Amino acid sequence: MPKITNAHLEPNSFDKMKVDLAFQLFSDQVIKALFIYREHIRSSYETVQPTEDFVKRNESPDSCDDIADKPDGAEAR
């Protein structure tokens, strides 16, 4: 499991450009950790379900939209 550091949670200008930090933070292992600590997290936060859904939806590199792959004239979201 990747060690989640301050660079993952509060990235500086350079850390924001590091794709590997995002892939580590939104990995399947982090989802499993959220599941394991779900009850502990719920004592501080209402739910972790939206975070789990977001990570599951974006966990594969193929799910990332790249503006360079859009046809000419297509608008970015």
Phi and psi restraints in degrees (range 20) as a CNS / XPLOR table:
assign (resid 1 and name C) (resid 2 and name N)
       (resid 2 and name CA) (resid 2 and name C) 1.0 -67.1 20.0 2
assign (resid 2 and name N) (resid 2 and name CA)
       (resid 2 and name C) (resid 3 and name N) 1.0 142.2 20.0 2
assign (resid 2 and name C) (resid 3 and name N)
       (resid 3 and name CA) (resid 3 and name C) 1.0 -78.6 20.0 2
assign (resid 3 and name N) (resid 3 and name CA)
       (resid 3 and name C) (resid 4 and name N) 1.0 120.3 20.0 2
assign (resid 3 and name C) (resid 4 and name N)
       (resid 4 and name CA) (resid 4 and name C) 1.0 -81.6 20.0 2
assign (resid 4 and name N) (resid 4 and name CA)
       (resid 4 and name C) (resid 5 and name N) 1.0 121.4 20.0 2
assign (resid 4 and name C) (resid 5 and name N)
       (resid 5 and name CA) (resid 5 and name C) 1.0 -113.8 20.0 2
assign (resid 5 and name N) (resid 5 and name CA)
       (resid 5 and name C) (resid 6 and name N) 1.0 177.7 20.0 2
assign (resid 5 and name C) (resid 6 and name N)
       (resid 6 and name CA) (resid 6 and name C) 1.0 -61.6 20.0 2
assign (resid 6 and name N) (resid 6 and name CA)
       (resid 6 and name C) (resid 7 and name N) 1.0 -30.9 20.0 2
assign (resid 6 and name C) (resid 7 and name N)
       (resid 7 and name CA) (resid 7 and name C) 1.0 -63.2 20.0 2
assign (resid 7 and name N) (resid 7 and name CA)
       (resid 7 and name C) (resid 8 and name N) 1.0 -29.4 20.0 2
assign (resid 7 and name C) (resid 8 and name N)
       (resid 8 and name CA) (resid 8 and name C) 1.0 -74.9 20.0 2
assign (resid 8 and name N) (resid 8 and name CA)
       (resid 8 and name C) (resid 9 and name N) 1.0 -42.6 20.0 2
assign (resid 8 and name C) (resid 9 and name N)
       (resid 9 and name CA) (resid 9 and name C) 1.0 -90.0 20.0 2
assign (resid 9 and name N) (resid 9 and name CA)
       (resid 9 and name C) (resid 10 and name N) 1.0 -32.3 20.0 2
assign (resid 9 and name C) (resid 10 and name N)
       (resid 10 and name CA) (resid 10 and name C) 1.0 -135.2 20.0 2
assign (resid 10 and name N) (resid 10 and name CA)
       (resid 10 and name C) (resid 11 and name N) 1.0 69.2 20.0 2
assign (resid 10 and name C) (resid 11 and name N)
       (resid 11 and name CA) (resid 11 and name C) 1.0 -68.9 20.0 2
assign (resid 11 and name N) (resid 11 and name CA)
       (resid 11 and name C) (resid 12 and name N) 1.0 143.2 20.0 2
assign (resid 11 and name C) (resid 12 and name N)
       (resid 12 and name CA) (resid 12 and name C) 1.0 -84.0 20.0 2
assign (resid 12 and name N) (resid 12 and name CA)
       (resid 12 and name C) (resid 13 and name N) 1.0 -174.5 20.0 2
assign (resid 12 and name C) (resid 13 and name N)
       (resid 13 and name CA) (resid 13 and name C) 1.0 -58.4 20.0 2
assign (resid 13 and name N) (resid 13 and name CA)
       (resid 13 and name C) (resid 14 and name N) 1.0 -38.4 20.0 2
assign (resid 13 and name C) (resid 14 and name N)
       (resid 14 and name CA) (resid 14 and name C) 1.0 -76.6 20.0 2
assign (resid 14 and name N) (resid 14 and name CA)
       (resid 14 and name C) (resid 15 and name N) 1.0 -39.3 20.0 2
assign (resid 14 and name C) (resid 15 and name N)
       (resid 15 and name CA) (resid 15 and name C) 1.0 -63.8 20.0 2
assign (resid 15 and name N) (resid 15 and name CA)
       (resid 15 and name C) (resid 16 and name N) 1.0 -30.5 20.0 2
assign (resid 15 and name C) (resid 16 and name N)
       (resid 16 and name CA) (resid 16 and name C) 1.0 -64.2 20.0 2
assign (resid 16 and name N) (resid 16 and name CA)
       (resid 16 and name C) (resid 17 and name N) 1.0 -20.0 20.0 2
assign (resid 16 and name C) (resid 17 and name N)
       (resid 17 and name CA) (resid 17 and name C) 1.0 -91.5 20.0 2
assign (resid 17 and name N) (resid 17 and name CA)
       (resid 17 and name C) (resid 18 and name N) 1.0 -3.8 20.0 2
assign (resid 17 and name C) (resid 18 and name N)
       (resid 18 and name CA) (resid 18 and name C) 1.0 -89.4 20.0 2
assign (resid 18 and name N) (resid 18 and name CA)
       (resid 18 and name C) (resid 19 and name N) 1.0 104.4 20.0 2
assign (resid 18 and name C) (resid 19 and name N)
       (resid 19 and name CA) (resid 19 and name C) 1.0 -63.6 20.0 2
assign (resid 19 and name N) (resid 19 and name CA)
       (resid 19 and name C) (resid 20 and name N) 1.0 -33.7 20.0 2
assign (resid 19 and name C) (resid 20 and name N)
       (resid 20 and name CA) (resid 20 and name C) 1.0 -62.2 20.0 2
assign (resid 20 and name N) (resid 20 and name CA)
       (resid 20 and name C) (resid 21 and name N) 1.0 -32.3 20.0 2
assign (resid 20 and name C) (resid 21 and name N)
       (resid 21 and name CA) (resid 21 and name C) 1.0 -64.7 20.0 2
assign (resid 21 and name N) (resid 21 and name CA)
       (resid 21 and name C) (resid 22 and name N) 1.0 -41.3 20.0 2
assign (resid 21 and name C) (resid 22 and name N)
       (resid 22 and name CA) (resid 22 and name C) 1.0 -65.9 20.0 2
assign (resid 22 and name N) (resid 22 and name CA)
       (resid 22 and name C) (resid 23 and name N) 1.0 -43.1 20.0 2
assign (resid 22 and name C) (resid 23 and name N)
       (resid 23 and name CA) (resid 23 and name C) 1.0 -64.9 20.0 2
assign (resid 23 and name N) (resid 23 and name CA)
       (resid 23 and name C) (resid 24 and name N) 1.0 -35.1 20.0 2
assign (resid 23 and name C) (resid 24 and name N)
       (resid 24 and name CA) (resid 24 and name C) 1.0 -68.4 20.0 2
assign (resid 24 and name N) (resid 24 and name CA)
       (resid 24 and name C) (resid 25 and name N) 1.0 -43.3 20.0 2
assign (resid 24 and name C) (resid 25 and name N)
       (resid 25 and name CA) (resid 25 and name C) 1.0 -67.2 20.0 2
assign (resid 25 and name N) (resid 25 and name CA)
       (resid 25 and name C) (resid 26 and name N) 1.0 -36.4 20.0 2
assign (resid 25 and name C) (resid 26 and name N)
       (resid 26 and name CA) (resid 26 and name C) 1.0 -103.8 20.0 2
assign (resid 26 and name N) (resid 26 and name CA)
       (resid 26 and name C) (resid 27 and name N) 1.0 45.1 20.0 2
assign (resid 26 and name C) (resid 27 and name N)
       (resid 27 and name CA) (resid 27 and name C) 1.0 -97.7 20.0 2
assign (resid 27 and name N) (resid 27 and name CA)
       (resid 27 and name C) (resid 28 and name N) 1.0 166.0 20.0 2
assign (resid 27 and name C) (resid 28 and name N)
       (resid 28 and name CA) (resid 28 and name C) 1.0 -62.0 20.0 2
assign (resid 28 and name N) (resid 28 and name CA)
       (resid 28 and name C) (resid 29 and name N) 1.0 -33.0 20.0 2
assign (resid 28 and name C) (resid 29 and name N)
       (resid 29 and name CA) (resid 29 and name C) 1.0 -65.6 20.0 2
assign (resid 29 and name N) (resid 29 and name CA)
       (resid 29 and name C) (resid 30 and name N) 1.0 -36.0 20.0 2
assign (resid 29 and name C) (resid 30 and name N)
       (resid 30 and name CA) (resid 30 and name C) 1.0 -68.1 20.0 2
assign (resid 30 and name N) (resid 30 and name CA)
       (resid 30 and name C) (resid 31 and name N) 1.0 -38.1 20.0 2
assign (resid 30 and name C) (resid 31 and name N)
       (resid 31 and name CA) (resid 31 and name C) 1.0 -59.4 20.0 2
assign (resid 31 and name N) (resid 31 and name CA)
       (resid 31 and name C) (resid 32 and name N) 1.0 -44.8 20.0 2
assign (resid 31 and name C) (resid 32 and name N)
       (resid 32 and name CA) (resid 32 and name C) 1.0 -62.4 20.0 2
assign (resid 32 and name N) (resid 32 and name CA)
       (resid 32 and name C) (resid 33 and name N) 1.0 -39.9 20.0 2
assign (resid 32 and name C) (resid 33 and name N)
       (resid 33 and name CA) (resid 33 and name C) 1.0 -65.1 20.0 2
assign (resid 33 and name N) (resid 33 and name CA)
       (resid 33 and name C) (resid 34 and name N) 1.0 -40.4 20.0 2
assign (resid 33 and name C) (resid 34 and name N)
       (resid 34 and name CA) (resid 34 and name C) 1.0 -60.9 20.0 2
assign (resid 34 and name N) (resid 34 and name CA)
       (resid 34 and name C) (resid 35 and name N) 1.0 -39.6 20.0 2
assign (resid 34 and name C) (resid 35 and name N)
       (resid 35 and name CA) (resid 35 and name C) 1.0 -65.0 20.0 2
assign (resid 35 and name N) (resid 35 and name CA)
       (resid 35 and name C) (resid 36 and name N) 1.0 -44.3 20.0 2
assign (resid 35 and name C) (resid 36 and name N)
       (resid 36 and name CA) (resid 36 and name C) 1.0 -63.3 20.0 2
assign (resid 36 and name N) (resid 36 and name CA)
       (resid 36 and name C) (resid 37 and name N) 1.0 -41.7 20.0 2
assign (resid 36 and name C) (resid 37 and name N)
       (resid 37 and name CA) (resid 37 and name C) 1.0 -96.6 20.0 2
assign (resid 37 and name N) (resid 37 and name CA)
       (resid 37 and name C) (resid 38 and name N) 1.0 15.2 20.0 2
assign (resid 37 and name C) (resid 38 and name N)
       (resid 38 and name CA) (resid 38 and name C) 1.0 -52.5 20.0 2
assign (resid 38 and name N) (resid 38 and name CA)
       (resid 38 and name C) (resid 39 and name N) 1.0 -48.9 20.0 2
assign (resid 38 and name C) (resid 39 and name N)
       (resid 39 and name CA) (resid 39 and name C) 1.0 -65.9 20.0 2
assign (resid 39 and name N) (resid 39 and name CA)
       (resid 39 and name C) (resid 40 and name N) 1.0 -39.9 20.0 2
assign (resid 39 and name C) (resid 40 and name N)
       (resid 40 and name CA) (resid 40 and name C) 1.0 -64.1 20.0 2
assign (resid 40 and name N) (resid 40 and name CA)
       (resid 40 and name C) (resid 41 and name N) 1.0 -42.1 20.0 2
assign (resid 40 and name C) (resid 41 and name N)
       (resid 41 and name CA) (resid 41 and name C) 1.0 -65.6 20.0 2
assign (resid 41 and name N) (resid 41 and name CA)
       (resid 41 and name C) (resid 42 and name N) 1.0 -39.5 20.0 2
assign (resid 41 and name C) (resid 42 and name N)
       (resid 42 and name CA) (resid 42 and name C) 1.0 -61.8 20.0 2
assign (resid 42 and name N) (resid 42 and name CA)
       (resid 42 and name C) (resid 43 and name N) 1.0 -24.8 20.0 2
assign (resid 42 and name C) (resid 43 and name N)
       (resid 43 and name CA) (resid 43 and name C) 1.0 -67.7 20.0 2
assign (resid 43 and name N) (resid 43 and name CA)
       (resid 43 and name C) (resid 44 and name N) 1.0 -23.0 20.0 2
assign (resid 43 and name C) (resid 44 and name N)
       (resid 44 and name CA) (resid 44 and name C) 1.0 -106.4 20.0 2
assign (resid 44 and name N) (resid 44 and name CA)
       (resid 44 and name C) (resid 45 and name N) 1.0 -28.8 20.0 2
assign (resid 44 and name C) (resid 45 and name N)
       (resid 45 and name CA) (resid 45 and name C) 1.0 -128.3 20.0 2
assign (resid 45 and name N) (resid 45 and name CA)
       (resid 45 and name C) (resid 46 and name N) 1.0 154.8 20.0 2
assign (resid 45 and name C) (resid 46 and name N)
       (resid 46 and name CA) (resid 46 and name C) 1.0 -64.5 20.0 2
assign (resid 46 and name N) (resid 46 and name CA)
       (resid 46 and name C) (resid 47 and name N) 1.0 -46.5 20.0 2
assign (resid 46 and name C) (resid 47 and name N)
       (resid 47 and name CA) (resid 47 and name C) 1.0 -158.5 20.0 2
assign (resid 47 and name N) (resid 47 and name CA)
       (resid 47 and name C) (resid 48 and name N) 1.0 155.3 20.0 2
assign (resid 47 and name C) (resid 48 and name N)
       (resid 48 and name CA) (resid 48 and name C) 1.0 -110.0 20.0 2
assign (resid 48 and name N) (resid 48 and name CA)
       (resid 48 and name C) (resid 49 and name N) 1.0 0.4 20.0 2
assign (resid 48 and name C) (resid 49 and name N)
       (resid 49 and name CA) (resid 49 and name C) 1.0 -58.1 20.0 2
assign (resid 49 and name N) (resid 49 and name CA)
       (resid 49 and name C) (resid 50 and name N) 1.0 -45.1 20.0 2
assign (resid 49 and name C) (resid 50 and name N)
       (resid 50 and name CA) (resid 50 and name C) 1.0 -59.9 20.0 2
assign (resid 50 and name N) (resid 50 and name CA)
       (resid 50 and name C) (resid 51 and name N) 1.0 -37.1 20.0 2
assign (resid 50 and name C) (resid 51 and name N)
       (resid 51 and name CA) (resid 51 and name C) 1.0 -66.8 20.0 2
assign (resid 51 and name N) (resid 51 and name CA)
       (resid 51 and name C) (resid 52 and name N) 1.0 -43.4 20.0 2
assign (resid 51 and name C) (resid 52 and name N)
       (resid 52 and name CA) (resid 52 and name C) 1.0 -60.1 20.0 2
assign (resid 52 and name N) (resid 52 and name CA)
       (resid 52 and name C) (resid 53 and name N) 1.0 -45.1 20.0 2
assign (resid 52 and name C) (resid 53 and name N)
       (resid 53 and name CA) (resid 53 and name C) 1.0 -61.7 20.0 2
assign (resid 53 and name N) (resid 53 and name CA)
       (resid 53 and name C) (resid 54 and name N) 1.0 -43.7 20.0 2
assign (resid 53 and name C) (resid 54 and name N)
       (resid 54 and name CA) (resid 54 and name C) 1.0 -61.3 20.0 2
assign (resid 54 and name N) (resid 54 and name CA)
       (resid 54 and name C) (resid 55 and name N) 1.0 -47.1 20.0 2
assign (resid 54 and name C) (resid 55 and name N)
       (resid 55 and name CA) (resid 55 and name C) 1.0 -65.8 20.0 2
assign (resid 55 and name N) (resid 55 and name CA)
       (resid 55 and name C) (resid 56 and name N) 1.0 -42.2 20.0 2
assign (resid 55 and name C) (resid 56 and name N)
       (resid 56 and name CA) (resid 56 and name C) 1.0 -61.1 20.0 2
assign (resid 56 and name N) (resid 56 and name CA)
       (resid 56 and name C) (resid 57 and name N) 1.0 -40.1 20.0 2
assign (resid 56 and name C) (resid 57 and name N)
       (resid 57 and name CA) (resid 57 and name C) 1.0 -69.8 20.0 2
assign (resid 57 and name N) (resid 57 and name CA)
       (resid 57 and name C) (resid 58 and name N) 1.0 -28.0 20.0 2
assign (resid 57 and name C) (resid 58 and name N)
       (resid 58 and name CA) (resid 58 and name C) 1.0 -114.4 20.0 2
assign (resid 58 and name N) (resid 58 and name CA)
       (resid 58 and name C) (resid 59 and name N) 1.0 16.6 20.0 2
assign (resid 58 and name C) (resid 59 and name N)
       (resid 59 and name CA) (resid 59 and name C) 1.0 -76.2 20.0 2
assign (resid 59 and name N) (resid 59 and name CA)
       (resid 59 and name C) (resid 60 and name N) 1.0 -20.7 20.0 2
assign (resid 59 and name C) (resid 60 and name N)
       (resid 60 and name CA) (resid 60 and name C) 1.0 -100.2 20.0 2
assign (resid 60 and name N) (resid 60 and name CA)
       (resid 60 and name C) (resid 61 and name N) 1.0 143.4 20.0 2
assign (resid 60 and name C) (resid 61 and name N)
       (resid 61 and name CA) (resid 61 and name C) 1.0 -59.8 20.0 2
assign (resid 61 and name N) (resid 61 and name CA)
       (resid 61 and name C) (resid 62 and name N) 1.0 -26.1 20.0 2
assign (resid 61 and name C) (resid 62 and name N)
       (resid 62 and name CA) (resid 62 and name C) 1.0 -70.5 20.0 2
assign (resid 62 and name N) (resid 62 and name CA)
       (resid 62 and name C) (resid 63 and name N) 1.0 -17.9 20.0 2
assign (resid 62 and name C) (resid 63 and name N)
       (resid 63 and name CA) (resid 63 and name C) 1.0 -82.5 20.0 2
assign (resid 63 and name N) (resid 63 and name CA)
       (resid 63 and name C) (resid 64 and name N) 1.0 -9.0 20.0 2
assign (resid 63 and name C) (resid 64 and name N)
       (resid 64 and name CA) (resid 64 and name C) 1.0 -79.2 20.0 2
assign (resid 64 and name N) (resid 64 and name CA)
       (resid 64 and name C) (resid 65 and name N) 1.0 130.8 20.0 2
assign (resid 64 and name C) (resid 65 and name N)
       (resid 65 and name CA) (resid 65 and name C) 1.0 -83.1 20.0 2
assign (resid 65 and name N) (resid 65 and name CA)
       (resid 65 and name C) (resid 66 and name N) 1.0 129.1 20.0 2
assign (resid 65 and name C) (resid 66 and name N)
       (resid 66 and name CA) (resid 66 and name C) 1.0 -112.7 20.0 2
assign (resid 66 and name N) (resid 66 and name CA)
       (resid 66 and name C) (resid 67 and name N) 1.0 122.2 20.0 2
assign (resid 66 and name C) (resid 67 and name N)
       (resid 67 and name CA) (resid 67 and name C) 1.0 -60.4 20.0 2
assign (resid 67 and name N) (resid 67 and name CA)
       (resid 67 and name C) (resid 68 and name N) 1.0 -27.5 20.0 2
assign (resid 67 and name C) (resid 68 and name N)
       (resid 68 and name CA) (resid 68 and name C) 1.0 -67.2 20.0 2
assign (resid 68 and name N) (resid 68 and name CA)
       (resid 68 and name C) (resid 69 and name N) 1.0 -22.8 20.0 2
assign (resid 68 and name C) (resid 69 and name N)
       (resid 69 and name CA) (resid 69 and name C) 1.0 -86.3 20.0 2
assign (resid 69 and name N) (resid 69 and name CA)
       (resid 69 and name C) (resid 70 and name N) 1.0 -6.2 20.0 2
assign (resid 69 and name C) (resid 70 and name N)
       (resid 70 and name CA) (resid 70 and name C) 1.0 -76.7 20.0 2
assign (resid 70 and name N) (resid 70 and name CA)
       (resid 70 and name C) (resid 71 and name N) 1.0 142.3 20.0 2
assign (resid 70 and name C) (resid 71 and name N)
       (resid 71 and name CA) (resid 71 and name C) 1.0 -66.3 20.0 2
assign (resid 71 and name N) (resid 71 and name CA)
       (resid 71 and name C) (resid 72 and name N) 1.0 156.1 20.0 2
assign (resid 71 and name C) (resid 72 and name N)
       (resid 72 and name CA) (resid 72 and name C) 1.0 -55.4 20.0 2
assign (resid 72 and name N) (resid 72 and name CA)
       (resid 72 and name C) (resid 73 and name N) 1.0 137.9 20.0 2
assign (resid 72 and name C) (resid 73 and name N)
       (resid 73 and name CA) (resid 73 and name C) 1.0 88.8 20.0 2
assign (resid 73 and name N) (resid 73 and name CA)
       (resid 73 and name C) (resid 74 and name N) 1.0 -10.8 20.0 2
assign (resid 73 and name C) (resid 74 and name N)
       (resid 74 and name CA) (resid 74 and name C) 1.0 -77.2 20.0 2
assign (resid 74 and name N) (resid 74 and name CA)
       (resid 74 and name C) (resid 75 and name N) 1.0 137.4 20.0 2
assign (resid 74 and name C) (resid 75 and name N)
       (resid 75 and name CA) (resid 75 and name C) 1.0 -89.3 20.0 2
assign (resid 75 and name N) (resid 75 and name CA)
       (resid 75 and name C) (resid 76 and name N) 1.0 143.1 20.0 2
assign (resid 75 and name C) (resid 76 and name N)
       (resid 76 and name CA) (resid 76 and name C) 1.0 -76.4 20.0 2
assign (resid 76 and name N) (resid 76 and name CA)
       (resid 76 and name C) (resid 77 and name N) 1.0 150.3 20.0 2
